[in-house]
Every structure is written in structure tokens, then in C-alpha cells.
Amino acid sequence: MDKKGNGPDKYAPIGVFDSGVGGLTVAREIMRQIPDEKIIYFGDTARVPYGSKSKETITRYSRQIVRFLRKQNVKAIVVACNTASAYALDEIEKETDIPMIGVVKPGAKVASEATRNGKIGVIGTEGTIASQIYARYIKELKPQVNVIGKACPLFVPLVEEGLLKDPVTDEIAKRYLSELIDIDIDTLILGCTHYPLIRSTVGRVMGERVTLVNPAYETARELKEMLAKENLLNDSSPKLGDNMYQFFVSDTAEKFKRFANSIIKYGILTAKTINIEEY
Amino acid sequence: MDKKGNGPDKYAPIGVFDSGVGGLTVAREIMRQIPDEKIIYFGDTARVPYGSKSKETITRYSRQIVRFLRKQNVKAIVVACNTASAYALDEIEKETDIPMIGVVKPGAKVASEATRNGKIGVIGTEGTIASQIYARYIKELKPQVNVIGKACPLFVPLVEEGLLKDPVTDEIAKRYLSELIDIDIDTLILGCTHYPLIRSTVGRVMGERVTLVNPAYETARELKEMLAKENLLNDSSPKLGDNMYQFFVSDTAEKFKRFANSIIKYGILTAKTINIEEY
């Protein structure tokens, strides 16, 4: 139900946005877990990355994207970007009359349940780590837990360069993660949507005693619960010819499509470029 | 002289812009070579990087920045970004009534003079390399020269992470540069403003027989000539208290100042944040 008492349409698509391609790992989880849902994905490839930018800038960008998605008549919005979830979600949520969900809260919740020794590590972009957003949500649930953040700025370019299994990525992972190993964390949140793609490297460096939490997975799970609760789950099966997944970007679609097709099994045939600054 | 016959003011500052911090290596060369000139620097830190974005997007961004700099009454504009020089300069130059200079032409000129075996390598961002702009300018001067481009997308994040002298940067440099070594180039253009900061690594990997061309240096030299020719050189010495260098950014100034102060010897006390999308 929105503020006017008109419920959004349960057959409408879900809006998912990210600074670029990373949020596709979240879209992929939604496709897997609630395959009957339509998705409109927006990747802000003209202004990527968000990770090193300020709260004000990210909030302004997120507000434009929410306006664009609302014009596409989405029924709910997933902020599939840790930095935008950390910096912009609280403020944007208040201005929006449909349900919104970010990737941070679901990841924080599961991590707080998973830890045994009370030491949780979080890796992410500079923006996400500086915001201390995971610590804030985790401490609301379990105040005594110790949350240790570590920014890993090279992981995104390494993933985008395709070095998913590579000695250089191993070496950089060892450097970034050594202090988390020394502190003896038992749970590690992959606090950036690119990181599930180097999950095996991170897991190997951390060792098998450390539980890895993938917020993309938890977000899709929580989204499904939220839609069910709000009576917004699409209960009709997709018909042949339904346009299930639409992709929009703010810069050329070619590079986006290449990357998208490397991580999503459904063929992405088109991605449309829009001028997001007009929203 | 502008189109209306009014010459710009020779005491006015020079506008210098880049997608972020990289152009500071160009500003640094201008400060060294023509120390009496005032500089207004703009770094588009809210939308950095340009290297992976399209011609249309970069042209739109550059047009906004030129509008901003014109409002600051600059007498000339230096496009201190290889990608913007490659994609936007030709078009923007036509719309602007003060002299403009990019970093590509001066670098191309010196490289075409330096080569003995007619094989020139260019390293840069994906955008700069895909544009083949260096090859175009070099072939205008020396049609028989062979120009081989190689995109090095990890160099910028490695520089910004401070790994200027590091085994990881060595390893990545060896991978990126191996094909240029195999082709036996004798001249290599550092076609991205961040690369002078890892000049020693690149030089060591390439070997001492290869001449490295730094477009930042050549641009400052050519700017000085151009200003002299147009009677726009500032012939008065700066007075005590003159505000010689002003820095503007489109996102938080703190990170910019930190990086700027690490590469420019003059202390950068303030950098002002503006909303570039308003221009």
C-alpha cells in the first residue's frame, strides 16, 4: 500500500539498481530465488564507481535513479549497491511510496546470527567501509559484537579486468585480508556486489573456519519475504514472450552487455542507454 | 583574440581540467615551466573515471566543465585528460572562443620525432586506446609509422592505491607491456595522466632502449609557446598574496587534497566542491 492507499501492482516489475555491473550479482540471485518476477535493472555506468564518492553525491544520484525507476512503474526497489545502501537508502526511502530494500541490512542480519566468537569482518569499497553502516546495523542486533571493516579498492578493477582466479588477485587478497585473519574473525561479509565473483579466492585466503556472508543472496531471500508480506508477489507464471528482464544503463551498453552475459546465464540481448541526469 | 575581436586578458588564469586527480601531473608541469601563470584546476571527481566511458558521455561532461571554466574567466583551457582530449576536444574546441589545448597532440608530435624504427607504443585507458587518437595524429605527421595501442585499466587504481613501487604493479606492468616488447617498439607514450607516477616501473620493464614520452611535459611546453604566440603570456610576476592556484572538484575535496598534496609540492590548502551538473 502506498501513502495514498493505492497498492502497487503485484504484476509490475521489481526495480534493481547499482552504480554499474556489480548489482547484477543481486539481480542474478533474484532471478534464481523468485523466477516469476520481472526485473528492470539500472546500472549507472556513466558515473560508476560510487565507492569513492561522497554521501551527498551518491544520494543525489540515487534520487535520480529512483525517479527513473518509478516512471517505469516498478512495484518495489532493490538498492543493489552497498555504497548507495549505506549512504542514500535511509533518506530516499522516506521520499518513496513503494517498498525499498538495500543489500546491507540482510547481510548484517545473517552475519550477526552466524558469528560465534563475536568478531565479524566486513570488506567493501572505501565509501561502504567509511560509512560503518554494517557495524551500525549489526550492533543494533547484537551490541557486544566487534565489527572490523577493511576497504579493498583494488578488488573491483581486478574483477572487471577478469582476473577472478589469478596470482595477482591472490596476492592483493592476502594483503587486504591479513589483518582480518590476525584479529581472528569467524564471519566475513562480502560487502560489495562484485565480491561474490572472487568468493573462492577470498574463501581460500580466509580459511574454511571463516563463514562468508553474501548479501546478494540474503537480499533476494528477504525481498521474497517482503513481497509476500505486502501481498506483492507475482503469483502468475510468466507467459511465452513476456519481457522478463530489462536493462538500462547511463553509458554505452556494449561493455555492460559483455560483462552481464559473462555472469548471468539468461542471454541479455539489449541494454538501453538513457540520460540519467534528466531525472 | 576571440570571435568578437576582444582578446582574452593575459593576466587571467589558465583553466586545466581532468576527470579527477590525474591531470595534476599536467598542472604540475605547467607550474614548473611557466611559474608566473595562475591556474584554475577542475577535477571531475564525482564522475571519475572517464577512461571506460563513451564519447557521448565524455563530450557532455567536458562541455559542462568548459562552461564552468569560462565563468571563471580563464584565458585558455588545457584538457589535461587523455580520454577527454581524444573524444571531446575536437568538438568542444569549435564551440569555444579561447585557445584550447589537449594532451594528445603534443605527445603524438614528440613521439613521432623520437622514433627511429617507426614502431611507437601507446598505453592508456580503454577509452583512449579504443579511440586510436594517438595513431591518427602520429600518422598525420609520419604516415609510415606503426602505432600499437595497449589499454592498461589496472594502472590507475594501482596508482591511486599508492602502489607506485610494488611487486604487484611490476607484475601487472610486465603483463600489459609484454606484447609491446615483443613488437620491439622504440618509443612509448604514457597516454594517461596517472602514468608519469609509475614512470620508473614502466621504464624498467621496457628497458632503457625505449624512449618514454610524457605528454604532460610536452603539453606544458606547447602551452607556453601557444600563449606566447597569442600574446597571452602573463608578463607580470606574481605578487605576495596572489591566489595563484585554485582547485575545484565535483565531489568531496578531502580525498582530492590528500592525493594532490602527495604529488604537488605547493601546499593545496583548499579545494572547493561544486555541482558540475548545473553547468
Interface residues (C-beta under 8 A of the other chain):
Chain A: T45 A46 R47 V48 S52 K53 S54 E56 T57 P153 L154 V156 P157 L158 E160 E161 P167 V168 E171 I172 S250 D251 T252 K255 E277
Chain B: T45 A46 R47 V48 S52 K53 S54 E56 T57 P153 L154 V156 P157 L158 E160 E161 P167 V168 E171 I172 S250 D251 T252 K255 E277
